[in-house]
Amino acid sequence: MLTFTAVLHKEDDLYVAECPEVGTVSQGGTVEEAVSNLKEATILYLEEFPQTEERRAILTTFEVSSVASS
């Protein structure tokens, strides 16, 4: 069993989910649907390109000063 990371953000009416370890991306109308679709996309990807080792993403946050719109 391999464990992967799902990073999500909302675009209009959809949630976009990305797996940074392998680069797969999917979307869905809910968080659950987006993650489920990402899981399916990742399984299909791994069938074609098997992982030889488990890679873990490093997640952190950073700040930038706000930029005024012109």
C-alpha positions as CSV (number, residue, x, y, z in Angstrom):
1,M,0.0,0.0,0.0
2,L,1.4,3.4,-1.0
3,T,0.3,6.7,0.5
4,F,0.1,9.9,-1.6
5,T,-0.7,13.5,-1.0
6,A,-3.7,15.3,-2.4
7,V,-3.5,19.1,-2.7
8,L,-6.8,20.8,-3.5
9,H,-7.9,24.2,-4.6
10,K,-11.3,25.6,-5.8
11,E,-11.7,26.9,-9.4
12,D,-15.1,28.3,-10.1
13,D,-17.6,25.5,-9.3
14,L,-15.0,22.7,-9.2
15,Y,-12.3,21.4,-6.8
16,V,-9.0,20.6,-8.5
17,A,-6.9,17.9,-6.8
18,E,-3.2,17.3,-7.6
19,C,-0.9,14.5,-6.4
20,P,2.6,16.2,-6.2
21,E,4.4,12.9,-5.9
22,V,3.5,11.7,-9.4
23,G,2.0,14.8,-11.0
24,T,-1.5,13.5,-11.5
25,V,-4.4,16.0,-11.5
26,S,-8.2,15.6,-11.5
27,Q,-11.3,17.5,-10.5
28,G,-14.7,17.1,-9.1
29,G,-17.8,19.0,-7.9
30,T,-17.0,18.2,-4.2
31,V,-13.8,17.6,-2.3
32,E,-14.6,13.9,-2.0
33,E,-15.3,13.6,-5.7
34,A,-12.1,15.4,-6.6
35,V,-10.0,13.1,-4.3
36,S,-11.8,10.0,-5.6
37,N,-11.1,11.0,-9.2
38,L,-7.5,11.8,-8.3
39,K,-7.1,8.4,-6.8
40,E,-8.5,6.7,-9.9
41,A,-6.2,8.9,-12.1
42,T,-3.2,8.0,-9.9
43,I,-4.0,4.3,-10.0
44,L,-4.1,4.4,-13.8
45,Y,-0.9,6.3,-14.0
46,L,0.9,3.9,-11.7
47,E,-0.3,0.9,-13.8
48,E,1.7,2.5,-16.7
49,F,4.6,4.0,-14.7
50,P,5.1,1.9,-11.5
51,Q,6.8,3.6,-8.5
52,T,10.1,2.0,-7.6
53,E,10.3,3.8,-4.3
54,E,7.8,5.8,-2.1
55,R,8.4,9.5,-2.4
56,R,6.8,11.8,0.1
57,A,6.0,15.4,-0.7
58,I,7.1,18.1,1.7
59,L,4.3,20.6,2.4
60,T,4.9,24.0,3.9
61,T,3.5,27.5,3.7
62,F,5.0,30.9,2.8
63,E,3.9,34.5,2.9
64,V,4.1,37.2,0.3
65,S,3.0,40.8,0.6
66,S,-0.2,41.7,-1.0
67,V,0.0,43.3,-4.4
68,A,-2.4,46.1,-5.2
69,S,-4.4,45.7,-8.4
70,S,-4.1,48.5,-11.0
